[in-house]
Amino acid sequence: MSGDLAVLGVLGPRRAAALDAAVAQCLVNVARHAGVREAEVAIGFSGGEVTVAVMDSGVGFDEGDVPGDRIGLRTSIRARIEQERGTVRLWSTKGVGTTVVMAVPEGGE
């Protein structure tokens, strides 16, 4: 983990909980699918947004190949963050790893 956890203090409780749950789901996905035992989590605050990146050097995947009935990325991460007016960006390359960057605006409930 790198960065300053104190930046989470600029978020309202509901928004902070949504970000926390989305990060937890990212880590669950790493544990279940990446084939590695470690991930890096980086947190920061800039431009009125709290940003958290979760990075692994695992097997990677093609997002288009994820079956429609899988809810981890779609619901537990993307929908949760977008509900808080945030964004999710994902980069993944087979054999190289995956990076998920979540950003939510300060404030919220």
PyMOL commands that place a pseudoatom at each C-alpha (Angstrom):
pseudoatom trace, name=CA, resn=MET, resi=1, chain=A, elem=C, hetatm=0, pos=[0.000, 0.000, 0.000]
pseudoatom trace, name=CA, resn=SER, resi=2, chain=A, elem=C, hetatm=0, pos=[1.282, 3.425, -0.870]
pseudoatom trace, name=CA, resn=GLY, resi=3, chain=A, elem=C, hetatm=0, pos=[-0.192, 6.851, -0.381]
pseudoatom trace, name=CA, resn=ASP, resi=4, chain=A, elem=C, hetatm=0, pos=[-1.967, 8.488, 2.518]
pseudoatom trace, name=CA, resn=LEU, resi=5, chain=A, elem=C, hetatm=0, pos=[-5.102, 6.830, 3.917]
pseudoatom trace, name=CA, resn=ALA, resi=6, chain=A, elem=C, hetatm=0, pos=[-6.031, 10.173, 5.502]
pseudoatom trace, name=CA, resn=VAL, resi=7, chain=A, elem=C, hetatm=0, pos=[-7.270, 11.368, 2.099]
pseudoatom trace, name=CA, resn=LEU, resi=8, chain=A, elem=C, hetatm=0, pos=[-10.303, 9.147, 2.629]
pseudoatom trace, name=CA, resn=GLY, resi=9, chain=A, elem=C, hetatm=0, pos=[-11.415, 11.764, 5.154]
pseudoatom trace, name=CA, resn=VAL, resi=10, chain=A, elem=C, hetatm=0, pos=[-12.548, 14.019, 2.293]
pseudoatom trace, name=CA, resn=LEU, resi=11, chain=A, elem=C, hetatm=0, pos=[-15.254, 11.470, 1.400]
pseudoatom trace, name=CA, resn=GLY, resi=12, chain=A, elem=C, hetatm=0, pos=[-18.680, 11.162, 2.932]
pseudoatom trace, name=CA, resn=PRO, resi=13, chain=A, elem=C, hetatm=0, pos=[-19.347, 7.869, 4.750]
pseudoatom trace, name=CA, resn=ARG, resi=14, chain=A, elem=C, hetatm=0, pos=[-21.427, 6.272, 1.974]
pseudoatom trace, name=CA, resn=ARG, resi=15, chain=A, elem=C, hetatm=0, pos=[-18.924, 7.215, -0.727]
pseudoatom trace, name=CA, resn=ALA, resi=16, chain=A, elem=C, hetatm=0, pos=[-16.010, 5.977, 1.394]
pseudoatom trace, name=CA, resn=ALA, resi=17, chain=A, elem=C, hetatm=0, pos=[-17.837, 2.684, 2.025]
pseudoatom trace, name=CA, resn=ALA, resi=18, chain=A, elem=C, hetatm=0, pos=[-18.502, 2.239, -1.708]
pseudoatom trace, name=CA, resn=LEU, resi=19, chain=A, elem=C, hetatm=0, pos=[-14.843, 2.828, -2.529]
pseudoatom trace, name=CA, resn=ASP, resi=20, chain=A, elem=C, hetatm=0, pos=[-13.753, 0.471, 0.254]
pseudoatom trace, name=CA, resn=ALA, resi=21, chain=A, elem=C, hetatm=0, pos=[-16.073, -2.286, -1.014]
pseudoatom trace, name=CA, resn=ALA, resi=22, chain=A, elem=C, hetatm=0, pos=[-14.893, -1.819, -4.617]
pseudoatom trace, name=CA, resn=VAL, resi=23, chain=A, elem=C, hetatm=0, pos=[-11.227, -2.041, -3.566]
pseudoatom trace, name=CA, resn=ALA, resi=24, chain=A, elem=C, hetatm=0, pos=[-12.027, -5.162, -1.535]
pseudoatom trace, name=CA, resn=GLN, resi=25, chain=A, elem=C, hetatm=0, pos=[-13.631, -6.732, -4.618]
pseudoatom trace, name=CA, resn=CYS, resi=26, chain=A, elem=C, hetatm=0, pos=[-10.538, -5.900, -6.676]
pseudoatom trace, name=CA, resn=LEU, resi=27, chain=A, elem=C, hetatm=0, pos=[-8.418, -7.740, -4.117]
pseudoatom trace, name=CA, resn=VAL, resi=28, chain=A, elem=C, hetatm=0, pos=[-10.820, -10.696, -4.111]
pseudoatom trace, name=CA, resn=ASN, resi=29, chain=A, elem=C, hetatm=0, pos=[-10.495, -10.815, -7.909]
pseudoatom trace, name=CA, resn=VAL, resi=30, chain=A, elem=C, hetatm=0, pos=[-6.699, -10.818, -7.649]
pseudoatom trace, name=CA, resn=ALA, resi=31, chain=A, elem=C, hetatm=0, pos=[-6.821, -13.682, -5.132]
pseudoatom trace, name=CA, resn=ARG, resi=32, chain=A, elem=C, hetatm=0, pos=[-9.279, -15.722, -7.215]
pseudoatom trace, name=CA, resn=HIS, resi=33, chain=A, elem=C, hetatm=0, pos=[-8.132, -15.099, -10.759]
pseudoatom trace, name=CA, resn=ALA, resi=34, chain=A, elem=C, hetatm=0, pos=[-4.710, -13.474, -11.117]
pseudoatom trace, name=CA, resn=GLY, resi=35, chain=A, elem=C, hetatm=0, pos=[-2.574, -16.407, -10.062]
pseudoatom trace, name=CA, resn=VAL, resi=36, chain=A, elem=C, hetatm=0, pos=[-0.418, -14.221, -7.810]
pseudoatom trace, name=CA, resn=ARG, resi=37, chain=A, elem=C, hetatm=0, pos=[-0.352, -13.708, -4.067]
pseudoatom trace, name=CA, resn=GLU, resi=38, chain=A, elem=C, hetatm=0, pos=[0.369, -9.976, -4.007]
pseudoatom trace, name=CA, resn=ALA, resi=39, chain=A, elem=C, hetatm=0, pos=[-1.141, -6.783, -5.346]
pseudoatom trace, name=CA, resn=GLU, resi=40, chain=A, elem=C, hetatm=0, pos=[-0.179, -3.157, -4.967]
pseudoatom trace, name=CA, resn=VAL, resi=41, chain=A, elem=C, hetatm=0, pos=[-2.716, -0.600, -3.782]
pseudoatom trace, name=CA, resn=ALA, resi=42, chain=A, elem=C, hetatm=0, pos=[-1.990, 3.104, -4.273]
pseudoatom trace, name=CA, resn=ILE, resi=43, chain=A, elem=C, hetatm=0, pos=[-4.190, 5.910, -2.985]
pseudoatom trace, name=CA, resn=GLY, resi=44, chain=A, elem=C, hetatm=0, pos=[-4.065, 9.617, -3.706]
pseudoatom trace, name=CA, resn=PHE, resi=45, chain=A, elem=C, hetatm=0, pos=[-6.029, 12.847, -3.854]
pseudoatom trace, name=CA, resn=SER, resi=46, chain=A, elem=C, hetatm=0, pos=[-5.843, 15.381, -6.663]
pseudoatom trace, name=CA, resn=GLY, resi=47, chain=A, elem=C, hetatm=0, pos=[-8.207, 17.660, -8.540]
pseudoatom trace, name=CA, resn=GLY, resi=48, chain=A, elem=C, hetatm=0, pos=[-11.036, 17.065, -6.085]
pseudoatom trace, name=CA, resn=GLU, resi=49, chain=A, elem=C, hetatm=0, pos=[-10.935, 13.280, -6.506]
pseudoatom trace, name=CA, resn=VAL, resi=50, chain=A, elem=C, hetatm=0, pos=[-9.751, 10.383, -4.392]
pseudoatom trace, name=CA, resn=THR, resi=51, chain=A, elem=C, hetatm=0, pos=[-8.082, 7.810, -6.625]
pseudoatom trace, name=CA, resn=VAL, resi=52, chain=A, elem=C, hetatm=0, pos=[-7.238, 4.233, -5.729]
pseudoatom trace, name=CA, resn=ALA, resi=53, chain=A, elem=C, hetatm=0, pos=[-5.308, 1.942, -8.053]
pseudoatom trace, name=CA, resn=VAL, resi=54, chain=A, elem=C, hetatm=0, pos=[-5.079, -1.815, -7.571]
pseudoatom trace, name=CA, resn=MET, resi=55, chain=A, elem=C, hetatm=0, pos=[-2.305, -3.425, -9.612]
pseudoatom trace, name=CA, resn=ASP, resi=56, chain=A, elem=C, hetatm=0, pos=[-1.177, -7.016, -9.997]
pseudoatom trace, name=CA, resn=SER, resi=57, chain=A, elem=C, hetatm=0, pos=[1.351, -8.816, -12.146]
pseudoatom trace, name=CA, resn=GLY, resi=58, chain=A, elem=C, hetatm=0, pos=[-0.879, -11.841, -12.670]
pseudoatom trace, name=CA, resn=VAL, resi=59, chain=A, elem=C, hetatm=0, pos=[-2.227, -13.685, -15.672]
pseudoatom trace, name=CA, resn=GLY, resi=60, chain=A, elem=C, hetatm=0, pos=[-4.283, -10.766, -17.006]
pseudoatom trace, name=CA, resn=PHE, resi=61, chain=A, elem=C, hetatm=0, pos=[-7.483, -11.142, -19.000]
pseudoatom trace, name=CA, resn=ASP, resi=62, chain=A, elem=C, hetatm=0, pos=[-9.594, -9.718, -21.804]
pseudoatom trace, name=CA, resn=GLU, resi=63, chain=A, elem=C, hetatm=0, pos=[-12.549, -7.873, -20.287]
pseudoatom trace, name=CA, resn=GLY, resi=64, chain=A, elem=C, hetatm=0, pos=[-14.687, -8.852, -23.272]
pseudoatom trace, name=CA, resn=ASP, resi=65, chain=A, elem=C, hetatm=0, pos=[-14.218, -12.532, -22.371]
pseudoatom trace, name=CA, resn=VAL, resi=66, chain=A, elem=C, hetatm=0, pos=[-15.788, -12.153, -18.902]
pseudoatom trace, name=CA, resn=PRO, resi=67, chain=A, elem=C, hetatm=0, pos=[-19.120, -14.028, -18.901]
pseudoatom trace, name=CA, resn=GLY, resi=68, chain=A, elem=C, hetatm=0, pos=[-22.223, -11.855, -18.517]
pseudoatom trace, name=CA, resn=ASP, resi=69, chain=A, elem=C, hetatm=0, pos=[-23.290, -13.601, -15.321]
pseudoatom trace, name=CA, resn=ARG, resi=70, chain=A, elem=C, hetatm=0, pos=[-20.095, -12.556, -13.466]
pseudoatom trace, name=CA, resn=ILE, resi=71, chain=A, elem=C, hetatm=0, pos=[-20.836, -9.582, -11.220]
pseudoatom trace, name=CA, resn=GLY, resi=72, chain=A, elem=C, hetatm=0, pos=[-17.457, -8.810, -9.607]
pseudoatom trace, name=CA, resn=LEU, resi=73, chain=A, elem=C, hetatm=0, pos=[-16.169, -6.252, -12.081]
pseudoatom trace, name=CA, resn=ARG, resi=74, chain=A, elem=C, hetatm=0, pos=[-19.523, -5.062, -13.466]
pseudoatom trace, name=CA, resn=THR, resi=75, chain=A, elem=C, hetatm=0, pos=[-21.524, -4.671, -10.266]
pseudoatom trace, name=CA, resn=SER, resi=76, chain=A, elem=C, hetatm=0, pos=[-19.242, -4.869, -7.253]
pseudoatom trace, name=CA, resn=ILE, resi=77, chain=A, elem=C, hetatm=0, pos=[-16.693, -2.486, -8.738]
pseudoatom trace, name=CA, resn=ARG, resi=78, chain=A, elem=C, hetatm=0, pos=[-17.885, -0.496, -11.766]
pseudoatom trace, name=CA, resn=ALA, resi=79, chain=A, elem=C, hetatm=0, pos=[-21.556, 0.045, -10.833]
pseudoatom trace, name=CA, resn=ARG, resi=80, chain=A, elem=C, hetatm=0, pos=[-20.717, 0.783, -7.200]
pseudoatom trace, name=CA, resn=ILE, resi=81, chain=A, elem=C, hetatm=0, pos=[-18.195, 3.497, -8.140]
pseudoatom trace, name=CA, resn=GLU, resi=82, chain=A, elem=C, hetatm=0, pos=[-20.348, 4.982, -10.920]
pseudoatom trace, name=CA, resn=GLN, resi=83, chain=A, elem=C, hetatm=0, pos=[-23.262, 5.237, -8.455]
pseudoatom trace, name=CA, resn=GLU, resi=84, chain=A, elem=C, hetatm=0, pos=[-21.033, 7.625, -6.485]
pseudoatom trace, name=CA, resn=ARG, resi=85, chain=A, elem=C, hetatm=0, pos=[-20.353, 9.727, -9.630]
pseudoatom trace, name=CA, resn=GLY, resi=86, chain=A, elem=C, hetatm=0, pos=[-16.943, 8.120, -9.998]
pseudoatom trace, name=CA, resn=THR, resi=87, chain=A, elem=C, hetatm=0, pos=[-15.066, 6.402, -12.793]
pseudoatom trace, name=CA, resn=VAL, resi=88, chain=A, elem=C, hetatm=0, pos=[-13.331, 3.063, -13.237]
pseudoatom trace, name=CA, resn=ARG, resi=89, chain=A, elem=C, hetatm=0, pos=[-10.553, 2.447, -15.736]
pseudoatom trace, name=CA, resn=LEU, resi=90, chain=A, elem=C, hetatm=0, pos=[-9.120, -0.995, -16.342]
pseudoatom trace, name=CA, resn=TRP, resi=91, chain=A, elem=C, hetatm=0, pos=[-6.009, -2.123, -18.179]
pseudoatom trace, name=CA, resn=SER, resi=92, chain=A, elem=C, hetatm=0, pos=[-5.193, -5.794, -18.476]
pseudoatom trace, name=CA, resn=THR, resi=93, chain=A, elem=C, hetatm=0, pos=[-2.814, -7.736, -20.665]
pseudoatom trace, name=CA, resn=LYS, resi=94, chain=A, elem=C, hetatm=0, pos=[-2.664, -11.511, -20.712]
pseudoatom trace, name=CA, resn=GLY, resi=95, chain=A, elem=C, hetatm=0, pos=[0.571, -12.660, -19.130]
pseudoatom trace, name=CA, resn=VAL, resi=96, chain=A, elem=C, hetatm=0, pos=[1.407, -9.179, -17.789]
pseudoatom trace, name=CA, resn=GLY, resi=97, chain=A, elem=C, hetatm=0, pos=[-1.246, -8.277, -15.218]
pseudoatom trace, name=CA, resn=THR, resi=98, chain=A, elem=C, hetatm=0, pos=[-4.137, -5.989, -14.443]
pseudoatom trace, name=CA, resn=THR, resi=99, chain=A, elem=C, hetatm=0, pos=[-4.548, -2.443, -13.167]
pseudoatom trace, name=CA, resn=VAL, resi=100, chain=A, elem=C, hetatm=0, pos=[-7.882, -1.058, -11.969]
pseudoatom trace, name=CA, resn=VAL, resi=101, chain=A, elem=C, hetatm=0, pos=[-8.054, 2.682, -11.247]
pseudoatom trace, name=CA, resn=MET, resi=102, chain=A, elem=C, hetatm=0, pos=[-11.094, 3.973, -9.369]
pseudoatom trace, name=CA, resn=ALA, resi=103, chain=A, elem=C, hetatm=0, pos=[-11.733, 7.683, -8.811]
pseudoatom trace, name=CA, resn=VAL, resi=104, chain=A, elem=C, hetatm=0, pos=[-14.535, 9.302, -6.834]
pseudoatom trace, name=CA, resn=PRO, resi=105, chain=A, elem=C, hetatm=0, pos=[-15.154, 12.993, -6.214]
pseudoatom trace, name=CA, resn=GLU, resi=106, chain=A, elem=C, hetatm=0, pos=[-14.648, 14.360, -2.733]
pseudoatom trace, name=CA, resn=GLY, resi=107, chain=A, elem=C, hetatm=0, pos=[-17.739, 14.859, -0.614]
pseudoatom trace, name=CA, resn=GLY, resi=108, chain=A, elem=C, hetatm=0, pos=[-20.864, 12.797, -1.056]
pseudoatom trace, name=CA, resn=GLU, resi=109, chain=A, elem=C, hetatm=0, pos=[-23.019, 11.386, 1.650]
for i in range(1, 109): cmd.bond("trace and resi %d" % i, "trace and resi %d" % (i + 1))
show_as sticks, trace
zoom trace
